[in-house]
Amino acid sequence: MSSSLAEQQQQALAEFAKKREALMEARSQIKSISVTARSRDGAVEITIGTDGTPSGLRFPNNKFKEMTGQALAASVLEAMAASKAQVASRATAIMEAVGGTGPGTMDGGVLDRLNLDKLLDGGSLQEIFARRHGGDKRG
């Protein structure tokens, strides 16, 4: 049985709308990711969100007082790298769950690489189609 072109188009639009909604939910989940990781030596704990910016830095014990500056810096960088890796892993899992592609392990913020804001903030499906078909008269 073959569907008419209009029925196929409606089905495709419905599937697109469903996928877009799932991606919008994924974007929301990704934006809320916050991970805290500790250096292997336990001297430093860093919390990082999806933009890669630290939102928390803690020294859970006084071990840092006995460390050289170089050793403390290495612990900070280690905890930061661990946090970033966990953020990327969680974001990848969320995207894979909705059938999208994860961000991998490139540098930068997860949302920068996924650019979901640009993809999803075009308005409603009707608004997108109106602009595509001359309904939006902006310059």
N, C-alpha and C positions, 0 to 999 in steps of 0.2 A: 504494500500500500504506500503510495507516495503522497506526501503532504503538499499542500499548496505553498507557494512562495511566502505568502503572508503568514501562514501558520508556522513555517520554519523561522521566519523573522521574529515572530512573537516568542517562540521557544528560545531562540538565541538571546533575545533581549531579556527574557526572564532569567536565563542562566547567567547572563552578564550581571544583572542586578543582584542576584544571589551571591555571586563571587565578589562583587564590589562591596557588599555589606559585610561579608566575611573578612575581607581585607581591611575594612574600616575598623572592625572589632580587633583584628590583629594589630593594627597600628596603635590603637588605644592600649592594648596589653603591652606592646613593646615600649611605648612611652613611659609606662609605669614600672618598668624593670629597674631595680636597684639591687646591687650585689655588694656584699661585704666579704672581702677575702683577707686572709692573714698570711704574712710571710712565713716561710718554713721554720724560721727560728723563733717565731711567736712574738717578735718585738714590735711589729707594726700591723695595724688593721686599717684598710682603706675601703670606703664605700664609693661606688661609681654607678652612675646612671647611663642611659643609652647615649647621651651626648658625649660620653667619655670624660666628663668633668668630675673630679672628685667632690663629693658632697660631705665627706667625713674622713677624718684621719685620727686614729687613736693609737696610743701606746699602752696596750692592755696590762703591761707590767713595767717595772722600772729597768728592764734589761737594757734599754737604750742608753742609760747613764754610763754603762760599762763598755759601750761600743765606740769604735772610732767613727769619725764622720763618714768615712768611706763605707764602712760596714753598715751604718744606719741608712745611708743613701741607697745602698744595694738592697736592703730590706724593703725600703719604701718602693723602689722600682719593681721589685719582685711582687709585692702585694698589689701594686697597681696593675701590672701585667696579668696577674691571676684574676683580678676583678674584671678587667676588660674581656678576657677570654670567656669568663662565665656569662657576661652580658651578651656577647656575640653568640654563644652556644644557646642561651635561652631564646634570643630573638630568632635564631635559625630554626629552633624547634617550633616556635609559634608559626613562622611562615610556612614551614613544611606541613604543619597540621592543616593549613588552609589550602595546600596545594601550590604554594608559591615557592620562590627560590630564597634561600637564606642568604645572609650577607657575607658569609665566609669569614676570613680573619684579616681583611685589609685594615689599614689605619683609618682613623676618623670615627665619627659617630655612626651608629647603626642606622638611624633614620636618614642620615645624609646619603648613605649608600643605597638604601632602599627607595628613597625619595617618594614615599607613600603620600606625603602631603601634596606634592605636585600631581600625582596620579589620581588621588581621591577627592581633592577639593575643587573639582570642576563644577560642582553644583549637582543638582539632581539629574537623573538620566534624561528627563525631558528638557532641562536647561542645556545640557550638553548637545543634544540633538538640535535644539532650536538654534544654537550658535552655529552649528555645522551647516545648517540648511538656511541660513540667512535671517533667522529670527532675532539675532543680536546685531544691532546696527552700529556697535561701537567701532571706532576707527581702525 
